[in-house]
């Protein structure tokens, strides 16, 4: 789980998921999220950015990660982006691990 506070994110986890996992990992951002904003998670892994839309959940906002999001093992960079009308604001960047897997992707 990722915690949001005053436009800063943090995580007490170090591993986000295993490489090639598919729709078994829900990434949740909880905390004092301002009202009226739409949220995206920018996940940067292996030189490739992925913009993942987040939807409201009981704990904050969340997304289920796919094998496409988790295609590369190693540390990835994550940043939350909020949009409200023509306003766009970003949080800090955190780094979490996509642990390697011996599985061959489908």
Backbone as CSV, one residue per row, in Angstrom:
resi,resn,N_x,N_y,N_z,CA_x,CA_y,CA_z,C_x,C_y,C_z
1,UNK,0.841,-1.178,0.000,0.000,0.000,0.000,0.888,1.243,0.000
2,UNK,0.435,2.232,-0.717,1.118,3.518,-0.797,0.298,4.527,0.000
3,UNK,0.982,5.340,0.777,0.312,6.337,1.604,0.551,7.725,1.021
4,UNK,-0.533,8.511,0.945,-0.505,9.876,0.427,-0.691,10.837,1.587
5,UNK,0.151,11.877,1.669,-0.010,12.929,2.667,0.622,14.210,2.147
6,UNK,-0.209,15.245,1.981,0.275,16.559,1.566,1.128,16.483,0.291
7,UNK,0.619,15.773,-0.695,1.252,15.635,-2.008,2.612,14.933,-1.936
8,UNK,2.760,14.051,-0.961,3.937,13.179,-0.866,3.435,11.758,-0.688
9,UNK,4.106,10.820,-1.338,3.751,9.420,-1.178,4.906,8.663,-0.531
10,UNK,4.552,7.578,0.144,5.536,6.695,0.759,4.945,5.293,0.811
11,UNK,5.804,4.326,1.062,5.342,2.946,1.168,6.169,2.221,2.213
12,UNK,5.494,1.390,3.005,6.217,0.574,3.970,6.606,-0.772,3.350
13,UNK,6.189,-1.024,2.122,6.559,-2.219,1.378,7.777,-1.916,0.522
14,UNK,8.549,-2.911,0.213,9.661,-2.750,-0.727,9.378,-3.465,-2.043
15,UNK,8.561,-4.530,-1.983,8.237,-5.302,-3.187,6.800,-4.997,-3.582
16,UNK,6.612,-4.605,-4.840,5.280,-4.275,-5.334,4.545,-5.537,-5.799
17,UNK,5.269,-6.464,-6.452,4.685,-7.702,-6.972,5.806,-8.529,-7.587
18,UNK,5.444,-9.680,-8.113,6.387,-10.508,-8.857,6.227,-10.256,-10.349
19,UNK,7.326,-10.307,-11.049,7.331,-10.118,-12.497,6.349,-11.105,-13.139
20,UNK,5.599,-10.653,-14.109,4.620,-11.413,-14.899,3.349,-11.769,-14.139
21,UNK,3.186,-11.345,-12.879,1.899,-11.555,-12.213,0.830,-10.827,-13.025
22,UNK,-0.376,-11.377,-13.036,-1.424,-10.782,-13.869,-2.737,-10.708,-13.097
23,UNK,-3.156,-9.481,-12.832,-4.429,-9.181,-12.184,-4.566,-9.840,-10.811
24,UNK,-3.448,-10.018,-10.106,-3.487,-10.571,-8.748,-2.950,-9.590,-7.719
25,UNK,-2.489,-8.439,-8.163,-1.927,-7.436,-7.261,-2.723,-6.137,-7.411
26,UNK,-3.333,-5.713,-6.329,-4.036,-4.431,-6.315,-3.145,-3.409,-5.640
27,UNK,-2.848,-2.360,-6.344,-2.042,-1.274,-5.805,-3.005,-0.209,-5.297
28,UNK,-2.911,0.116,-4.010,-3.824,1.065,-3.385,-3.049,2.261,-2.853
29,UNK,-3.591,3.446,-3.087,-3.060,4.680,-2.518,-4.104,5.182,-1.530
30,UNK,-3.713,5.288,-0.272,-4.642,5.754,0.750,-4.073,7.002,1.419
31,UNK,-4.933,7.685,2.118,-4.501,8.888,2.820,-5.485,10.017,2.605
32,UNK,-5.026,11.220,2.829,-5.862,12.409,2.738,-5.845,12.946,1.302
33,UNK,-6.471,12.187,0.388,-6.521,12.586,-1.028,-7.523,13.726,-1.202
34,UNK,-7.115,14.833,-1.806,-8.031,15.959,-1.993,-9.217,15.580,-2.885
35,UNK,-10.376,16.125,-2.555,-11.598,15.896,-3.336,-11.508,16.585,-4.699
36,UNK,-12.178,16.029,-5.686,-12.290,16.664,-6.994,-11.140,16.398,-7.943
37,UNK,-10.237,15.505,-7.573,-9.096,15.189,-8.419,-9.258,13.796,-9.016
38,UNK,-8.795,13.631,-10.253,-8.669,12.313,-10.884,-7.205,11.916,-10.759
39,UNK,-6.982,10.604,-10.545,-5.645,10.145,-10.194,-5.100,9.126,-11.180
40,UNK,-3.796,9.239,-11.457,-3.067,8.270,-12.269,-1.772,7.937,-11.544
41,UNK,-1.323,6.711,-11.721,-0.025,6.309,-11.212,0.908,6.196,-12.401
42,UNK,2.029,6.885,-12.331,3.055,6.755,-13.365,4.061,5.744,-12.840
43,UNK,4.192,4.638,-13.558,5.122,3.568,-13.189,6.182,3.524,-14.274
44,UNK,7.423,3.738,-13.894,8.534,3.796,-14.841,9.435,2.607,-14.554
45,UNK,9.505,1.674,-15.515,10.259,0.443,-15.318,11.018,0.094,-16.590
46,UNK,12.308,-0.127,-16.466,13.101,-0.529,-17.623,13.113,0.493,-18.736
47,UNK,13.037,1.758,-18.398,13.069,2.808,-19.407,11.730,3.083,-20.073
48,UNK,10.675,2.394,-19.621,9.361,2.556,-20.237,8.346,3.072,-19.223
49,UNK,7.721,4.234,-19.497,6.697,4.731,-18.576,5.350,4.064,-18.844
50,UNK,4.572,3.881,-17.801,3.232,3.319,-17.899,2.323,4.198,-17.057
51,UNK,1.278,4.747,-17.652,0.329,5.593,-16.937,-0.897,4.741,-16.616
52,UNK,-1.123,4.509,-15.328,-2.172,3.608,-14.877,-3.267,4.427,-14.200
53,UNK,-4.482,4.441,-14.770,-5.574,5.176,-14.127,-5.970,4.502,-12.818
54,UNK,-6.239,5.319,-11.806,-6.658,4.817,-10.504,-8.137,5.127,-10.310
55,UNK,-8.849,4.187,-9.716,-10.277,4.369,-9.482,-10.549,4.431,-7.983
56,UNK,-11.595,5.149,-7.591,-11.925,5.221,-6.163,-12.185,3.828,-5.589
57,UNK,-11.697,3.623,-4.366,-11.937,2.369,-3.654,-12.247,2.703,-2.206
58,UNK,-12.565,1.702,-1.418,-12.916,1.945,-0.015,-11.745,2.513,0.784
59,UNK,-10.505,2.249,0.327,-9.312,2.716,1.048,-8.685,3.966,0.454
60,UNK,-9.175,4.444,-0.687,-8.571,5.593,-1.369,-8.788,5.466,-2.857
61,UNK,-7.702,5.234,-3.598,-7.781,4.957,-5.037,-6.895,3.745,-5.322
62,UNK,-7.260,2.976,-6.342,-6.505,1.751,-6.592,-6.578,1.332,-8.048
63,UNK,-5.715,0.373,-8.388,-5.703,-0.248,-9.716,-5.189,-1.675,-9.553
64,UNK,-5.706,-2.560,-10.386,-5.211,-3.929,-10.441,-4.121,-3.952,-11.499
65,UNK,-2.944,-4.450,-11.136,-1.807,-4.460,-12.057,-1.855,-5.681,-12.961
66,UNK,-1.459,-5.481,-14.209,-1.447,-6.560,-15.193,-0.017,-7.014,-15.460
67,UNK,0.108,-8.106,-16.199,1.448,-8.590,-16.557,2.166,-7.569,-17.434
68,UNK,1.429,-6.736,-18.153,2.043,-5.675,-18.944,2.700,-4.646,-18.020
69,UNK,2.032,-4.299,-16.914,2.609,-3.363,-15.942,3.823,-3.956,-15.244
70,UNK,3.878,-5.283,-15.153,4.908,-5.980,-14.387,5.812,-6.815,-15.285
71,UNK,6.048,-6.362,-16.499,6.820,-7.132,-17.478,8.305,-7.192,-17.160
72,UNK,8.820,-6.191,-16.483,10.265,-6.132,-16.209,10.519,-6.241,-14.708
73,UNK,11.535,-7.018,-14.362,11.909,-7.106,-12.953,12.902,-5.987,-12.627
74,UNK,13.057,-5.727,-11.349,13.969,-4.694,-10.888,13.201,-3.568,-10.219
75,UNK,13.954,-2.564,-9.783,13.306,-1.433,-9.130,12.581,-0.582,-10.158
76,UNK,11.382,-0.158,-9.799,10.618,0.744,-10.655,10.365,2.029,-9.870
77,UNK,10.149,3.089,-10.605,9.846,4.390,-10.019,8.350,4.618,-10.130
78,UNK,7.740,5.127,-9.077,6.308,5.408,-9.067,6.068,6.839,-8.637
79,UNK,5.111,7.475,-9.299,4.726,8.840,-8.963,3.229,8.961,-9.168
80,UNK,2.565,9.661,-8.288,1.134,9.899,-8.399,0.906,11.239,-9.085
81,UNK,-0.051,11.256,-10.031,-0.403,12.497,-10.725,-1.893,12.741,-10.524
82,UNK,-2.216,13.944,-10.088,-3.603,14.346,-9.930,-3.978,15.382,-10.974
83,UNK,-5.221,15.273,-11.461,-5.742,16.245,-12.426,-7.105,16.729,-11.937
84,UNK,-7.272,18.046,-11.946,-8.546,18.668,-11.588,-8.782,19.808,-12.563
85,UNK,-9.668,19.588,-13.535,-9.865,20.584,-14.577,-8.574,20.762,-15.353
86,UNK,-8.081,22.007,-15.436,-6.829,22.246,-16.157,-5.606,22.205,-15.227
87,UNK,-5.817,21.851,-13.963,-4.714,21.743,-13.006,-4.118,20.332,-13.055
88,UNK,-2.793,20.253,-12.983,-2.072,18.982,-12.910,-1.013,19.129,-11.826
89,UNK,-0.971,18.145,-10.928,0.025,18.194,-9.857,0.587,16.796,-9.638
90,UNK,1.886,16.728,-9.340,2.591,15.468,-9.136,3.103,15.365,-7.703
91,UNK,3.268,14.122,-7.258,3.902,13.869,-5.970,5.390,13.628,-6.196
92,UNK,6.067,13.310,-5.127,7.447,12.848,-5.200,7.486,11.471,-5.878
93,UNK,8.662,10.970,-6.114,8.867,9.657,-6.724,9.346,8.692,-5.641
94,UNK,8.780,7.468,-5.635,9.274,6.413,-4.754,9.737,5.240,-5.618
95,UNK,10.508,4.343,-5.028,11.067,3.208,-5.760,10.688,1.915,-5.056
96,UNK,10.044,1.013,-5.809,9.655,-0.291,-5.294,10.168,-1.367,-6.234
97,UNK,10.273,-2.583,-5.726,10.848,-3.698,-6.480,9.760,-4.561,-7.109
98,UNK,9.931,-4.855,-8.398,9.205,-5.934,-9.059,10.170,-7.103,-9.035
99,UNK,9.882,-8.069,-8.168,10.796,-9.185,-7.968,10.772,-10.107,-9.191
100,UNK,11.925,-10.628,-9.567,12.001,-11.461,-10.750,11.255,-12.768,-10.568
101,UNK,10.793,-13.297,-11.685,10.065,-14.558,-11.710,10.667,-15.450,-12.787
102,UNK,10.654,-16.746,-12.573,11.126,-17.685,-13.578,10.038,-18.030,-14.576
103,UNK,8.835,-17.548,-14.338,7.710,-17.834,-15.226,7.938,-17.203,-16.593
104,UNK,7.478,-17.891,-17.612,7.522,-17.368,-18.970,6.171,-16.713,-19.231
105,UNK,6.180,-15.453,-19.704,4.901,-14.766,-19.920,4.071,-15.452,-20.993
106,UNK,2.758,-15.406,-20.822,1.838,-15.982,-21.831,1.769,-15.121,-23.060
